[in-house]
Amino acid sequence: QVHLVESGGGLVQAGGSLRVSCATSGRNISTYVRGWFRQAPGKERHFVGAITWTGDTFYSDSVKGRFALSRDNAKNIHYLQMNSLKPEDTAVYFCTITMDRVHTGTTYYSYESTWDYWGQGTQVTVSS
């Protein structure tokens, strides 16, 4: 079984930065693709970004240039660095893992069905 636990959410002013982390546990997971989604109040969950085990990254257009994904394969932790935050970035942020290392691309990663395991989410609130 794979477990994911997010941390680092909180309240930040517009224009500020925040980093959320996702600690994962399980067998043979170090090479799995890691990702982030977010869900704003009253809205569907949307793809934020993904990172392969070799460090290739994919981002949604809404965060490209402001957010950055990274990962520590030895520690099984992946990170979402969020810069130049806007009030519309307010959401619950979910980390996720997919065991599929064959298919790739922003479109493929944007589907929730691509992902196999999910964390419980961490709240990020950006005040104006």
Long-range contacts (C-beta under 8 A, 24 or more apart in sequence): 1-26, 2-26, 2-29, 2-97, 2-116, 2-117, 3-117, 4-95, 4-96, 4-97, 4-117, 4-118, 4-119, 5-119, 5-120, 6-93, 6-94, 6-95, 6-119, 6-120, 6-121, 6-122, 7-122, 8-122, 9-93, 9-122, 9-123, 9-124, 10-123, 10-124, 10-125, 11-125, 11-126, 11-127, 12-85, 12-124, 12-125, 12-126, 12-127, 13-85, 13-126, 13-127, 14-85, 14-86, 14-87, 14-126, 14-127, 14-128, 15-84, 15-85, 16-85, 16-126, 17-81, 17-82, 17-83, 17-84, 17-85, 18-82, 18-85, 18-124, 19-79, 19-80, 19-81, 19-82, 20-79, 20-80, 20-82, 20-93, 20-95, 20-122, 20-124, 21-77, 21-78, 21-79, 21-80, 22-77, 22-78, 22-79, 22-80, 22-95, 22-119, 23-75, 23-76, 23-77, 24-76, 24-77, 24-78, 24-95, 24-97, 25-76, 26-117, 29-76, 29-97, 30-73, 30-74, 30-76, 31-73, 31-101, 32-97, 32-98, 32-99, 32-101, 33-97, 33-98, 33-100, 33-101, 33-104, 33-109, 34-69, 34-71, 34-78, 34-95, 34-96, 34-97, 35-95, 35-96, 35-97, 35-98, 35-109, 35-115, 36-69, 36-80, 36-93, 36-94, 36-95, 36-96, 37-93, 37-94, 37-96, 37-112, 37-115, 38-89, 38-91, 38-92, 38-93, 38-94, 38-124, 39-91, 39-92, 39-94, 39-121, 40-88, 40-90, 40-91, 41-90, 41-91, 45-94, 45-112, 46-110, 47-106, 47-109, 47-110, 47-111, 48-80, 48-93, 49-80, 50-106, 50-109, 51-78, 52-101, 52-104, 53-101, 56-104, 58-104, 58-105, 58-106, 58-109, 59-106, 60-106, 60-110, 63-89, 82-124, 85-124, 85-126, 86-126, 87-126, 87-127, 87-128, 88-126, 89-124, 89-126, 90-124, 90-125, 90-126, 91-123, 91-124, 92-121, 92-122, 92-123, 92-124, 93-121, 93-122, 93-123, 93-124, 94-118, 94-119, 94-120, 94-121, 95-119
